Amino acid sequence: MSESKALAALFPGPKRPILYALFNEPERWWNLAELAGRAGVQPASALRHIRQLRNGEIVTERIDDGKCAYRPNKESPVFNELQSILFKLGENFSAGETILIVEDQPATAQITRILLESWGYKVLETHSGAEALELFRERGENIHLLLTDVVMPGLTGPQLADELISRRPGLRVVFMSGNPGVEFSGRKCAFLPKPFNPASLSKMIRAELDRRNGAH
């Protein structure tokens, strides 16, 4: 067994991205929704993984409305060891990939951007296909994934995706729409129905980026 697989076996499933987020930014207080979104699970599941830690590795602080925030206990005798192990596994999580959001509803675009940034992604926010095309001309080589609404004034999401993929064939695409009857003319694609929760968004984005990288 390789070292990476042996280390991964220590932190199976969603526990790994949760712990990586915590130990990657040990000064930051994370709320449960942020950690759940990072792992692509529901908050109850994220809390269960956090509670499985022993010896006080995680510090809890109660915040508003009875909710809690979490961060690593830097005084724990195993803090440095855990951080070292998780850093070695960091290649499996967000490496600061850049995501281009195209959403004609600014409020929805802003909320989506805030969520993605909280999970370590770099995000470019645009509100039309034309705006996205212009930005892609300037920064396309650094964009890893397009997250676009399907129905928009001017260029539709599929039309925009076809144009950007023609310029960069390796670009990953996730479509989103609040219209359950939307059609893609036989196109096989990743689709996120709106409204979506943070866990669904995180899981879909990570799955598409990992598919680009050949991960399973």
C-alpha positions, 0 to 999 in steps of 0.5 A: 500500500502506498503512503498516500493510501495508508494515510487516507485509510486513517481518515475515511470518507467525509471526515478527511475533507472536514479535518483538512479544512480545520487543520489547513486554517487552524486560526479560523472558526468554522461553523457546521454548515461550512464544514458540511459543505466542504465534505458534501454531507448534511450537517448532522453527518459532519457533526458526527465525524467531528465528535469521533475525535478524541483527546480534545483535538477540536475546540468548540465555541458556542455562538449565536442561537445555540450553534457552535463553531469549531477549530483545532486545539493547537495545545493538543499533543497530537496537533502537529502530527495530525496537521502533517498527515492532513497536509500530505493528503491535501492534494485530494481537496480544493487546491484553490481551483478557479470556478467561473459562475454565470448567473443572471440573478445577482443575489443567487450568484453572490451566495454561491460565490460566498459558499465556494470561497468558504471551501477554498475555491477561487471564484469569478462571478459574472451575470451574463453569457457576454460578460463571461465570454469577455472574462474568459478571453482574459483569464480562461487559461486559469479557469477550471470549471464553469458553473452556469445557469441554463436559461439566461437572456442572450446566450443560454448556459449550453450555448456558453458552455459550447463556446468556452469548451471550444476554446478550452476542451478540458474545461469542466461544466456544471449546469444549474436551473430552477426549471425541472423541465429544462432540456439539453438536446441529448447532452450528457452533463452535470446538472444541479437543480435550484434551489440547492443546498450547500452539500449538493453544491459542494459534492457536485463541484468536487466530483466534476473537478475530480473527474477532470483530474482522473480521480475516482 
